[in-house]
Amino acid sequence: MHPIEDHVCIASRRWSAEEKERPLAASLGPDGAILKVACAAGIQVRQLFRWRK
């Protein structure tokens, strides 16, 4: 069992299409682990799911 990591809440902001492109592409790829991609991009998982819609 892995310990749960604390995630920092990020203030609301606007993301340009270019800023969204990289994490979206990474999340749709073969190794696209959503949590890892979101953490690397500095966004919450739910935000990445919204962008994918």
PDBQT receptor file of N, H, CA, C and O in Angstrom, charges set to zero:
ATOM      1  N   MET A   1       0.833  -1.178   0.000  1.00  0.00    +0.000 N 
ATOM      2  CA  MET A   1       0.000   0.000   0.000  1.00  0.00    +0.000 C 
ATOM      3  C   MET A   1       0.878   1.242   0.000  1.00  0.00    +0.000 C 
ATOM      4  O   MET A   1       1.837   1.335   0.766  1.00  0.00    +0.000 OA
ATOM      5  N   HIS A   2       0.544   2.199  -0.868  1.00  0.00    +0.000 N 
ATOM      6  H   HIS A   2      -0.235   2.124  -1.491  1.00  0.00    +0.000 HD
ATOM      7  CA  HIS A   2       1.339   3.417  -0.985  1.00  0.00    +0.000 C 
ATOM      8  C   HIS A   2       0.708   4.533  -0.165  1.00  0.00    +0.000 C 
ATOM      9  O   HIS A   2      -0.515   4.654  -0.110  1.00  0.00    +0.000 OA
ATOM     10  N   PRO A   3       1.548   5.355   0.475  1.00  0.00    +0.000 N 
ATOM     11  CA  PRO A   3       0.991   6.486   1.218  1.00  0.00    +0.000 C 
ATOM     12  C   PRO A   3       0.377   7.493   0.242  1.00  0.00    +0.000 C 
ATOM     13  O   PRO A   3       0.849   7.647  -0.884  1.00  0.00    +0.000 OA
ATOM     14  N   ILE A   4      -0.664   8.162   0.683  1.00  0.00    +0.000 N 
ATOM     15  H   ILE A   4      -1.047   8.036   1.598  1.00  0.00    +0.000 HD
ATOM     16  CA  ILE A   4      -1.309   9.170  -0.149  1.00  0.00    +0.000 C 
ATOM     17  C   ILE A   4      -0.491  10.446  -0.089  1.00  0.00    +0.000 C 
ATOM     18  O   ILE A   4      -0.135  10.925   0.988  1.00  0.00    +0.000 OA
ATOM     19  N   GLU A   5      -0.198  10.990  -1.268  1.00  0.00    +0.000 N 
ATOM     20  H   GLU A   5      -0.487  10.601  -2.142  1.00  0.00    +0.000 HD
ATOM     21  CA  GLU A   5       0.580  12.214  -1.333  1.00  0.00    +0.000 C 
ATOM     22  C   GLU A   5      -0.343  13.413  -1.160  1.00  0.00    +0.000 C 
ATOM     23  O   GLU A   5      -1.481  13.413  -1.630  1.00  0.00    +0.000 OA
ATOM     24  N   ASP A   6       0.169  14.436  -0.478  1.00  0.00    +0.000 N 
ATOM     25  H   ASP A   6       1.093  14.436  -0.097  1.00  0.00    +0.000 HD
ATOM     26  CA  ASP A   6      -0.580  15.679  -0.347  1.00  0.00    +0.000 C 
ATOM     27  C   ASP A   6      -0.396  16.480  -1.628  1.00  0.00    +0.000 C 
ATOM     28  O   ASP A   6       0.718  16.608  -2.136  1.00  0.00    +0.000 OA
ATOM     29  N   HIS A   7      -1.489  17.014  -2.143  1.00  0.00    +0.000 N 
ATOM     30  H   HIS A   7      -2.394  16.910  -1.730  1.00  0.00    +0.000 HD
ATOM     31  CA  HIS A   7      -1.417  17.818  -3.353  1.00  0.00    +0.000 C 
ATOM     32  C   HIS A   7      -1.774  19.246  -3.014  1.00  0.00    +0.000 C 
ATOM     33  O   HIS A   7      -2.729  19.505  -2.283  1.00  0.00    +0.000 OA
ATOM     34  N   VAL A   8      -1.003  20.166  -3.549  1.00  0.00    +0.000 N 
ATOM     35  H   VAL A   8      -0.227  19.956  -4.143  1.00  0.00    +0.000 HD
ATOM     36  CA  VAL A   8      -1.198  21.581  -3.284  1.00  0.00    +0.000 C 
ATOM     37  C   VAL A   8      -2.331  22.100  -4.157  1.00  0.00    +0.000 C 
ATOM     38  O   VAL A   8      -2.377  21.828  -5.356  1.00  0.00    +0.000 OA
ATOM     39  N   CYS A   9      -3.226  22.833  -3.559  1.00  0.00    +0.000 N 
ATOM     40  H   CYS A   9      -3.189  23.054  -2.584  1.00  0.00    +0.000 HD
ATOM     41  CA  CYS A   9      -4.316  23.459  -4.300  1.00  0.00    +0.000 C 
ATOM     42  C   CYS A   9      -3.754  24.675  -5.037  1.00  0.00    +0.000 C 
ATOM     43  O   CYS A   9      -3.051  25.497  -4.450  1.00  0.00    +0.000 OA
ATOM     44  N   ILE A  10      -4.064  24.776  -6.304  1.00  0.00    +0.000 N 
ATOM     45  H   ILE A  10      -4.635  24.108  -6.781  1.00  0.00    +0.000 HD
ATOM     46  CA  ILE A  10      -3.545  25.853  -7.130  1.00  0.00    +0.000 C 
ATOM     47  C   ILE A  10      -4.660  26.868  -7.376  1.00  0.00    +0.000 C 
ATOM     48  O   ILE A  10      -5.806  26.501  -7.636  1.00  0.00    +0.000 OA
ATOM     49  N   ALA A  11      -4.307  28.135  -7.291  1.00  0.00    +0.000 N 
ATOM     50  H   ALA A  11      -3.377  28.433  -7.080  1.00  0.00    +0.000 HD
ATOM     51  CA  ALA A  11      -5.295  29.201  -7.500  1.00  0.00    +0.000 C 
ATOM     52  C   ALA A  11      -5.842  29.146  -8.926  1.00  0.00    +0.000 C 
ATOM     53  O   ALA A  11      -5.174  28.677  -9.847  1.00  0.00    +0.000 OA
ATOM     54  N   SER A  12      -7.049  29.628  -9.085  1.00  0.00    +0.000 N 
ATOM     55  H   SER A  12      -7.592  30.010  -8.337  1.00  0.00    +0.000 HD
ATOM     56  CA  SER A  12      -7.709  29.655 -10.385  1.00  0.00    +0.000 C 
ATOM     57  C   SER A  12      -6.950  30.553 -11.353  1.00  0.00    +0.000 C 
ATOM     58  O   SER A  12      -6.482  31.628 -10.976  1.00  0.00    +0.000 OA
ATOM     59  N   ARG A  13      -6.830  30.113 -12.597  1.00  0.00    +0.000 N 
ATOM     60  H   ARG A  13      -7.210  29.240 -12.904  1.00  0.00    +0.000 HD
ATOM     61  CA  ARG A  13      -6.174  30.911 -13.624  1.00  0.00    +0.000 C 
ATOM     62  C   ARG A  13      -6.655  30.466 -14.988  1.00  0.00    +0.000 C 
ATOM     63  O   ARG A  13      -7.318  29.437 -15.118  1.00  0.00    +0.000 OA
ATOM     64  N   ARG A  14      -6.325  31.232 -15.990  1.00  0.00    +0.000 N 
ATOM     65  H   ARG A  14      -5.787  32.068 -15.884  1.00  0.00    +0.000 HD
ATOM     66  CA  ARG A  14      -6.664  30.898 -17.375  1.00  0.00    +0.000 C 
ATOM     67  C   ARG A  14      -5.459  30.237 -18.022  1.00  0.00    +0.000 C 
ATOM     68  O   ARG A  14      -4.323  30.674 -17.838  1.00  0.00    +0.000 OA
ATOM     69  N   TRP A  15      -5.718  29.180 -18.780  1.00  0.00    +0.000 N 
ATOM     70  H   TRP A  15      -6.641  28.825 -18.930  1.00  0.00    +0.000 HD
ATOM     71  CA  TRP A  15      -4.669  28.446 -19.478  1.00  0.00    +0.000 C 
ATOM     72  C   TRP A  15      -4.854  28.650 -20.980  1.00  0.00    +0.000 C 
ATOM     73  O   TRP A  15      -5.957  28.490 -21.503  1.00  0.00    +0.000 OA
ATOM     74  N   SER A  16      -3.785  28.999 -21.661  1.00  0.00    +0.000 N 
ATOM     75  H   SER A  16      -2.889  29.129 -21.236  1.00  0.00    +0.000 HD
ATOM     76  CA  SER A  16      -3.858  29.164 -23.110  1.00  0.00    +0.000 C 
ATOM     77  C   SER A  16      -3.916  27.784 -23.765  1.00  0.00    +0.000 C 
ATOM     78  O   SER A  16      -3.611  26.774 -23.131  1.00  0.00    +0.000 OA
ATOM     79  N   ALA A  17      -4.306  27.753 -25.021  1.00  0.00    +0.000 N 
ATOM     80  H   ALA A  17      -4.554  28.573 -25.536  1.00  0.00    +0.000 HD
ATOM     81  CA  ALA A  17      -4.363  26.489 -25.761  1.00  0.00    +0.000 C 
ATOM     82  C   ALA A  17      -2.986  25.829 -25.816  1.00  0.00    +0.000 C 
ATOM     83  O   ALA A  17      -2.883  24.605 -25.745  1.00  0.00    +0.000 OA
ATOM     84  N   GLU A  18      -1.936  26.629 -25.942  1.00  0.00    +0.000 N 
ATOM     85  H   GLU A  18      -2.020  27.624 -26.000  1.00  0.00    +0.000 HD
ATOM     86  CA  GLU A  18      -0.577  26.093 -25.990  1.00  0.00    +0.000 C 
ATOM     87  C   GLU A  18      -0.172  25.456 -24.662  1.00  0.00    +0.000 C 
ATOM     88  O   GLU A  18       0.528  24.444 -24.643  1.00  0.00    +0.000 OA
ATOM     89  N   GLU A  19      -0.614  26.052 -23.551  1.00  0.00    +0.000 N 
ATOM     90  H   GLU A  19      -1.183  26.875 -23.566  1.00  0.00    +0.000 HD
ATOM     91  CA  GLU A  19      -0.294  25.510 -22.230  1.00  0.00    +0.000 C 
ATOM     92  C   GLU A  19      -1.030  24.200 -21.976  1.00  0.00    +0.000 C 
ATOM     93  O   GLU A  19      -0.515  23.324 -21.281  1.00  0.00    +0.000 OA
ATOM     94  N   LYS A  20      -2.222  24.061 -22.529  1.00  0.00    +0.000 N 
ATOM     95  H   LYS A  20      -2.641  24.773 -23.094  1.00  0.00    +0.000 HD
ATOM     96  CA  LYS A  20      -3.018  22.848 -22.354  1.00  0.00    +0.000 C 
ATOM     97  C   LYS A  20      -2.521  21.708 -23.238  1.00  0.00    +0.000 C 
ATOM     98  O   LYS A  20      -2.681  20.536 -22.896  1.00  0.00    +0.000 OA
ATOM     99  N   GLU A  21      -1.927  22.049 -24.360  1.00  0.00    +0.000 N 
ATOM    100  H   GLU A  21      -1.797  23.001 -24.638  1.00  0.00    +0.000 HD
ATOM    101  CA  GLU A  21      -1.559  21.051 -25.370  1.00  0.00    +0.000 C 
ATOM    102  C   GLU A  21      -0.619  19.961 -24.848  1.00  0.00    +0.000 C 
ATOM    103  O   GLU A  21      -0.848  18.776 -25.093  1.00  0.00    +0.000 OA
ATOM    104  N   ARG A  22       0.421  20.349 -24.143  1.00  0.00    +0.000 N 
ATOM    105  H   ARG A  22       0.608  21.311 -23.944  1.00  0.00    +0.000 HD
ATOM    106  CA  ARG A  22       1.422  19.372 -23.689  1.00  0.00    +0.000 C 
ATOM    107  C   ARG A  22       0.854  18.343 -22.712  1.00  0.00    +0.000 C 
ATOM    108  O   ARG A  22       1.014  17.146 -22.950  1.00  0.00    +0.000 OA
ATOM    109  N   PRO A  23       0.188  18.760 -21.609  1.00  0.00    +0.000 N 
ATOM    110  CA  PRO A  23      -0.368  17.743 -20.709  1.00  0.00    +0.000 C 
ATOM    111  C   PRO A  23      -1.480  16.917 -21.360  1.00  0.00    +0.000 C 
ATOM    112  O   PRO A  23      -1.624  15.731 -21.062  1.00  0.00    +0.000 OA
ATOM    113  N   LEU A  24      -2.262  17.530 -22.241  1.00  0.00    +0.000 N 
ATOM    114  H   LEU A  24      -2.145  18.493 -22.484  1.00  0.00    +0.000 HD
ATOM    115  CA  LEU A  24      -3.307  16.772 -22.934  1.00  0.00    +0.000 C 
ATOM    116  C   LEU A  24      -2.697  15.672 -23.793  1.00  0.00    +0.000 C 
ATOM    117  O   LEU A  24      -3.143  14.525 -23.754  1.00  0.00    +0.000 OA
ATOM    118  N   ALA A  25      -1.687  16.021 -24.559  1.00  0.00    +0.000 N 
ATOM    119  H   ALA A  25      -1.324  16.953 -24.591  1.00  0.00    +0.000 HD
ATOM    120  CA  ALA A  25      -1.028  15.038 -25.421  1.00  0.00    +0.000 C 
ATOM    121  C   ALA A  25      -0.412  13.921 -24.583  1.00  0.00    +0.000 C 
ATOM    122  O   ALA A  25      -0.512  12.746 -24.937  1.00  0.00    +0.000 OA
ATOM    123  N   ALA A  26       0.229  14.291 -23.468  1.00  0.00    +0.000 N 
ATOM    124  H   ALA A  26       0.310  15.245 -23.180  1.00  0.00    +0.000 HD
ATOM    125  CA  ALA A  26       0.851  13.287 -22.605  1.00  0.00    +0.000 C 
ATOM    126  C   ALA A  26      -0.188  12.362 -21.978  1.00  0.00    +0.000 C 
ATOM    127  O   ALA A  26       0.059  11.167 -21.815  1.00  0.00    +0.000 OA
ATOM    128  N   SER A  27      -1.351  12.912 -21.626  1.00  0.00    +0.000 N 
ATOM    129  H   SER A  27      -1.552  13.883 -21.759  1.00  0.00    +0.000 HD
ATOM    130  CA  SER A  27      -2.379  12.095 -20.977  1.00  0.00    +0.000 C 
ATOM    131  C   SER A  27      -3.063  11.144 -21.956  1.00  0.00    +0.000 C 
ATOM    132  O   SER A  27      -3.617  10.126 -21.541  1.00  0.00    +0.000 OA
ATOM    133  N   LEU A  28      -3.032  11.459 -23.228  1.00  0.00    +0.000 N 
ATOM    134  H   LEU A  28      -2.582  12.286 -23.565  1.00  0.00    +0.000 HD
ATOM    135  CA  LEU A  28      -3.660  10.611 -24.237  1.00  0.00    +0.000 C 
ATOM    136  C   LEU A  28      -2.703   9.580 -24.816  1.00  0.00    +0.000 C 
ATOM    137  O   LEU A  28      -3.129   8.680 -25.539  1.00  0.00    +0.000 OA
ATOM    138  N   GLY A  29      -1.414   9.698 -24.507  1.00  0.00    +0.000 N 
ATOM    139  H   GLY A  29      -1.068  10.429 -23.919  1.00  0.00    +0.000 HD
ATOM    140  CA  GLY A  29      -0.408   8.774 -25.018  1.00  0.00    +0.000 C 
ATOM    141  C   GLY A  29      -0.468   7.422 -24.325  1.00  0.00    +0.000 C 
ATOM    142  O   GLY A  29      -1.240   7.236 -23.385  1.00  0.00    +0.000 OA
ATOM    143  N   PRO A  30       0.349   6.475 -24.791  1.00  0.00    +0.000 N 
ATOM    144  CA  PRO A  30       0.329   5.118 -24.236  1.00  0.00    +0.000 C 
ATOM    145  C   PRO A  30       0.744   5.040 -22.763  1.00  0.00    +0.000 C 
ATOM    146  O   PRO A  30       0.299   4.144 -22.047  1.00  0.00    +0.000 OA
ATOM    147  N   ASP A  31       1.586   5.962 -22.307  1.00  0.00    +0.000 N 
ATOM    148  H   ASP A  31       1.948   6.690 -22.889  1.00  0.00    +0.000 HD
ATOM    149  CA  ASP A  31       2.031   5.970 -20.908  1.00  0.00    +0.000 C 
ATOM    150  C   ASP A  31       1.339   7.068 -20.119  1.00  0.00    +0.000 C 
ATOM    151  O   ASP A  31       1.876   7.544 -19.118  1.00  0.00    +0.000 OA
ATOM    152  N   GLY A  32       0.160   7.474 -20.553  1.00  0.00    +0.000 N 
ATOM    153  H   GLY A  32      -0.277   7.087 -21.365  1.00  0.00    +0.000 HD
ATOM    154  CA  GLY A  32      -0.531   8.629 -19.982  1.00  0.00    +0.000 C 
ATOM    155  C   GLY A  32      -1.184   8.389 -18.645  1.00  0.00    +0.000 C 
ATOM    156  O   GLY A  32      -2.411   8.362 -18.551  1.00  0.00    +0.000 OA
ATOM    157  N   ALA A  33      -0.387   8.215 -17.607  1.00  0.00    +0.000 N 
ATOM    158  H   ALA A  33       0.610   8.237 -17.683  1.00  0.00    +0.000 HD
ATOM    159  CA  ALA A  33      -0.923   8.084 -16.250  1.00  0.00    +0.000 C 
ATOM    160  C   ALA A  33      -1.412   9.473 -15.822  1.00  0.00    +0.000 C 
ATOM    161  O   ALA A  33      -0.612  10.391 -15.641  1.00  0.00    +0.000 OA
ATOM    162  N   ILE A  34      -2.718   9.617 -15.663  1.00  0.00    +0.000 N 
ATOM    163  H   ILE A  34      -3.369   8.871 -15.810  1.00  0.00    +0.000 HD
ATOM    164  CA  ILE A  34      -3.332  10.915 -15.425  1.00  0.00    +0.000 C 
ATOM    165  C   ILE A  34      -2.735  11.634 -14.213  1.00  0.00    +0.000 C 
ATOM    166  O   ILE A  34      -2.433  12.824 -14.295  1.00  0.00    +0.000 OA
ATOM    167  N   LEU A  35      -2.563  10.939 -13.107  1.00  0.00    +0.000 N 
ATOM    168  H   LEU A  35      -2.808   9.972 -13.041  1.00  0.00    +0.000 HD
ATOM    169  CA  LEU A  35      -2.036  11.580 -11.904  1.00  0.00    +0.000 C 
ATOM    170  C   LEU A  35      -0.622  12.104 -12.142  1.00  0.00    +0.000 C 
ATOM    171  O   LEU A  35      -0.305  13.227 -11.752  1.00  0.00    +0.000 OA
ATOM    172  N   LYS A  36       0.223  11.303 -12.774  1.00  0.00    +0.000 N 
ATOM    173  H   LYS A  36      -0.035  10.391 -13.091  1.00  0.00    +0.000 HD
ATOM    174  CA  LYS A  36       1.603  11.733 -13.032  1.00  0.00    +0.000 C 
ATOM    175  C   LYS A  36       1.647  12.930 -13.969  1.00  0.00    +0.000 C 
ATOM    176  O   LYS A  36       2.412  13.868 -13.746  1.00  0.00    +0.000 OA
ATOM    177  N   VAL A  37       0.832  12.899 -15.011  1.00  0.00    +0.000 N 
ATOM    178  H   VAL A  37       0.211  12.137 -15.191  1.00  0.00    +0.000 HD
ATOM    179  CA  VAL A  37       0.797  14.005 -15.975  1.00  0.00    +0.000 C 
ATOM    180  C   VAL A  37       0.310  15.279 -15.294  1.00  0.00    +0.000 C 
ATOM    181  O   VAL A  37       0.899  16.344 -15.474  1.00  0.00    +0.000 OA
ATOM    182  N   ALA A  38      -0.750  15.174 -14.522  1.00  0.00    +0.000 N 
ATOM    183  H   ALA A  38      -1.229  14.308 -14.376  1.00  0.00    +0.000 HD
ATOM    184  CA  ALA A  38      -1.301  16.343 -13.835  1.00  0.00    +0.000 C 
ATOM    185  C   ALA A  38      -0.289  16.934 -12.852  1.00  0.00    +0.000 C 
ATOM    186  O   ALA A  38      -0.108  18.151 -12.804  1.00  0.00    +0.000 OA
ATOM    187  N   CYS A  39       0.355  16.097 -12.088  1.00  0.00    +0.000 N 
ATOM    188  H   CYS A  39       0.208  15.108 -12.127  1.00  0.00    +0.000 HD
ATOM    189  CA  CYS A  39       1.350  16.584 -11.118  1.00  0.00    +0.000 C 
ATOM    190  C   CYS A  39       2.522  17.257 -11.832  1.00  0.00    +0.000 C 
ATOM    191  O   CYS A  39       3.000  18.304 -11.396  1.00  0.00    +0.000 OA
ATOM    192  N   ALA A  40       2.979  16.660 -12.916  1.00  0.00    +0.000 N 
ATOM    193  H   ALA A  40       2.591  15.809 -13.270  1.00  0.00    +0.000 HD
ATOM    194  CA  ALA A  40       4.098  17.234 -13.663  1.00  0.00    +0.000 C 
ATOM    195  C   ALA A  40       3.729  18.593 -14.258  1.00  0.00    +0.000 C 
ATOM    196  O   ALA A  40       4.577  19.478 -14.379  1.00  0.00    +0.000 OA
ATOM    197  N   ALA A  41       2.462  18.749 -14.626  1.00  0.00    +0.000 N 
ATOM    198  H   ALA A  41       1.773  18.030 -14.528  1.00  0.00    +0.000 HD
ATOM    199  CA  ALA A  41       1.999  20.012 -15.216  1.00  0.00    +0.000 C 
ATOM    200  C   ALA A  41       1.605  21.035 -14.163  1.00  0.00    +0.000 C 
ATOM    201  O   ALA A  41       1.380  22.202 -14.485  1.00  0.00    +0.000 OA
ATOM    202  N   GLY A  42       1.519  20.606 -12.908  1.00  0.00    +0.000 N 
ATOM    203  H   GLY A  42       1.701  19.658 -12.647  1.00  0.00    +0.000 HD
ATOM    204  CA  GLY A  42       1.135  21.518 -11.831  1.00  0.00    +0.000 C 
ATOM    205  C   GLY A  42      -0.349  21.822 -11.818  1.00  0.00    +0.000 C 
ATOM    206  O   GLY A  42      -0.763  22.909 -11.414  1.00  0.00    +0.000 OA
ATOM    207  N   ILE A  43      -1.159  20.854 -12.262  1.00  0.00    +0.000 N 
ATOM    208  H   ILE A  43      -0.822  19.971 -12.590  1.00  0.00    +0.000 HD
ATOM    209  CA  ILE A  43      -2.610  21.031 -12.273  1.00  0.00    +0.000 C 
ATOM    210  C   ILE A  43      -3.267  19.885 -11.524  1.00  0.00    +0.000 C 
ATOM    211  O   ILE A  43      -2.634  18.865 -11.254  1.00  0.00    +0.000 OA
ATOM    212  N   GLN A  44      -4.526  20.056 -11.193  1.00  0.00    +0.000 N 
ATOM    213  H   GLN A  44      -5.041  20.885 -11.413  1.00  0.00    +0.000 HD
ATOM    214  CA  GLN A  44      -5.259  18.999 -10.517  1.00  0.00    +0.000 C 
ATOM    215  C   GLN A  44      -5.781  18.006 -11.546  1.00  0.00    +0.000 C 
ATOM    216  O   GLN A  44      -6.012  18.353 -12.704  1.00  0.00    +0.000 OA
ATOM    217  N   VAL A  45      -5.962  16.776 -11.108  1.00  0.00    +0.000 N 
ATOM    218  H   VAL A  45      -5.774  16.494 -10.167  1.00  0.00    +0.000 HD
ATOM    219  CA  VAL A  45      -6.429  15.715 -11.992  1.00  0.00    +0.000 C 
ATOM    220  C   VAL A  45      -7.771  16.074 -12.620  1.00  0.00    +0.000 C 
ATOM    221  O   VAL A  45      -7.983  15.842 -13.810  1.00  0.00    +0.000 OA
ATOM    222  N   ARG A  46      -8.667  16.632 -11.833  1.00  0.00    +0.000 N 
ATOM    223  H   ARG A  46      -8.495  16.821 -10.866  1.00  0.00    +0.000 HD
ATOM    224  CA  ARG A  46      -9.992  16.968 -12.371  1.00  0.00    +0.000 C 
ATOM    225  C   ARG A  46      -9.904  18.015 -13.476  1.00  0.00    +0.000 C 
ATOM    226  O   ARG A  46     -10.720  18.009 -14.399  1.00  0.00    +0.000 OA
ATOM    227  N   GLN A  47      -8.918  18.918 -13.393  1.00  0.00    +0.000 N 
ATOM    228  H   GLN A  47      -8.256  18.923 -12.643  1.00  0.00    +0.000 HD
ATOM    229  CA  GLN A  47      -8.736  19.911 -14.454  1.00  0.00    +0.000 C 
ATOM    230  C   GLN A  47      -8.314  19.229 -15.747  1.00  0.00    +0.000 C 
ATOM    231  O   GLN A  47      -8.803  19.582 -16.820  1.00  0.00    +0.000 OA
ATOM    232  N   LEU A  48      -7.424  18.270 -15.660  1.00  0.00    +0.000 N 
ATOM    233  H   LEU A  48      -7.026  17.984 -14.788  1.00  0.00    +0.000 HD
ATOM    234  CA  LEU A  48      -6.974  17.552 -16.845  1.00  0.00    +0.000 C 
ATOM    235  C   LEU A  48      -8.130  16.773 -17.465  1.00  0.00    +0.000 C 
ATOM    236  O   LEU A  48      -8.249  16.723 -18.689  1.00  0.00    +0.000 OA
ATOM    237  N   PHE A  49      -8.975  16.169 -16.647  1.00  0.00    +0.000 N 
ATOM    238  H   PHE A  49      -8.878  16.209 -15.653  1.00  0.00    +0.000 HD
ATOM    239  CA  PHE A  49     -10.140  15.461 -17.174  1.00  0.00    +0.000 C 
ATOM    240  C   PHE A  49     -11.088  16.429 -17.890  1.00  0.00    +0.000 C 
ATOM    241  O   PHE A  49     -11.643  16.084 -18.933  1.00  0.00    +0.000 OA
ATOM    242  N   ARG A  50     -11.278  17.630 -17.345  1.00  0.00    +0.000 N 
ATOM    243  H   ARG A  50     -10.826  17.909 -16.497  1.00  0.00    +0.000 HD
ATOM    244  CA  ARG A  50     -12.131  18.616 -18.003  1.00  0.00    +0.000 C 
ATOM    245  C   ARG A  50     -11.569  19.014 -19.365  1.00  0.00    +0.000 C 
ATOM    246  O   ARG A  50     -12.318  19.149 -20.333  1.00  0.00    +0.000 OA
ATOM    247  N   TRP A  51     -10.260  19.199 -19.439  1.00  0.00    +0.000 N 
ATOM    248  H   TRP A  51      -9.652  19.089 -18.652  1.00  0.00    +0.000 HD
ATOM    249  CA  TRP A  51      -9.623  19.574 -20.697  1.00  0.00    +0.000 C 
ATOM    250  C   TRP A  51      -9.770  18.458 -21.732  1.00  0.00    +0.000 C 
ATOM    251  O   TRP A  51      -9.843  18.732 -22.930  1.00  0.00    +0.000 OA
ATOM    252  N   ARG A  52      -9.812  17.223 -21.284  1.00  0.00    +0.000 N 
ATOM    253  H   ARG A  52      -9.753  17.001 -20.311  1.00  0.00    +0.000 HD
ATOM    254  CA  ARG A  52      -9.913  16.095 -22.204  1.00  0.00    +0.000 C 
ATOM    255  C   ARG A  52     -11.296  15.963 -22.833  1.00  0.00    +0.000 C 
ATOM    256  O   ARG A  52     -11.446  15.289 -23.852  1.00  0.00    +0.000 OA
ATOM    257  N   LYS A  53     -12.302  16.592 -22.246  1.00  0.00    +0.000 N 
ATOM    258  H   LYS A  53     -12.181  17.140 -21.418  1.00  0.00    +0.000 HD
ATOM    259  CA  LYS A  53     -13.676  16.494 -22.780  1.00  0.00    +0.000 C 
ATOM    260  C   LYS A  53     -13.827  17.256 -24.068  1.00  0.00    +0.000 C 
ATOM    261  O   LYS A  53     -14.913  17.279 -24.648  1.00  0.00    +0.000 OA
TER     262      LYS A  53
